[in-house]
Amino acid sequence: MASKFLKRKTNNKRSSSKSASSMASSMHLYLRKVFILTSIVLLVSVILVLGVSSSTWNKISSNNHSIQFYGYEVVNEFPHDPSAFTQGLVYGGNDTLFESTGLYKQSSVRKVALQTGKVEVLHKMADSYFGEGLTLLDERLVQVTWLTQIGFIYDRKNLQKFEQFTHQMEDGWGLATDGKILYGSDGTSTLYQIDPQTLKVTRKHDIKFNGHDVRYLNELEYINGEIWANVWQTNCIARISPNTGTILGWILLQTLREGLLATGYYVST
């Protein structure tokens, strides 16, 4: 965490609109694209337990016998708009994705055909907003925005924006839901529970591992009673108990990233 690039994501994202910080912006764009396209692959991935070869992870594992470590198997890939700076991604059923894209003056909410990657409906956000996490609750899409406490609610059918709200997190990064509760992240080690009716925080957990805060909790998914949280600027996803905030396991994606890079999927901007 000593690297300048591992400090608050605030500096990196804001630099995307300021040429004075173009190097930090490039690094941020590159790393976020790696994770987001990985997320698309994970929508159709089967998670398998595997042995961890890294000496670092072996040391951690030896001290945490109850912690499980997982790898992955890619079972399919789908086309996707390479220009989309994806921040939130939700599978809506019937081969449909809902997507929140970022960058100032380019942010949008989209309905995308999974099989073809075609953008079927697009809502362009105001230039002053940087789109972030997105989740689907019943017929409503709920979105947060970066560097603000402002969020939006859309009709999933036509992406018509019909409500703006203010949340109580420090910032807007990730969102997920179990159908009853909203879960949110703001780039800290805090996992929030939010009432979907009042949009007020009802509970929060400080996520720790080996006694240390797990900072930079980012994109969230609710899967089989667990919260899966990408840790920004790592190749890891933490599996978290939403009831206790305990880390149940880690999904390690280093080889997935390396394989995609080797096949030319990603080019540093």
DAFEN-V293564 format. One line per field, one symbol per residue. phi: phi as a letter, one per 30 degrees, with the letter a starting at -180 (. if undefined). psi: psi as a letter, one per 40 degrees, with the letter a starting at -180 (. if undefined). burial: 1 if it has 24 or more other ideal C-beta (glycine too) atoms within 12 Angstrom, else 0. A space follows every 50 residues. Layout:
phi=???
psi=???
burial=???
This chain:
phi=.ddedcdededddeddcbddbdddddddeddddedddddddddbccdbdb dcdeddddddddcbdddccbcabdcabbdaddddddcbbbdcihhbccbc ccidibdacbcbdedcidddbbcdddedccdbdbbcbhccccbcbdibcc bbbbdddbiddbacbcccddacbcbaacjbbccbbbiccccccbdddcic dcaabcdbbhicdcdidbdbbcbhibccbdceibcbcdcbdddciddcab ccbeddddddddcidbbdc
psi=edideeahedddddeeehdefddddddddddddddddddddedfihhihi ihdhddddddddegdehihiaihheiiiiiheehghdihhheiffhihhh iahheeiihihhhddeehhdhhhhiideihibihihhbehhhiiiieifh iihihddefhhehiihieidihciiiieedihhiifeaehhihhhedefi heiiihhihfeihgifhbhiihhfeihhhhhhfifihhhhhedeehhdih hhedddddddddeedhhh.
burial=00001001110111111000000110111111111111111110101000 01000010001000001111110100010110011111111100011111 11110111111101001011111010001111111110011111111111 11110100101000101111111111110011111111111111010010 10011010100001111111111001111111111111110100101111 1111011001000011000
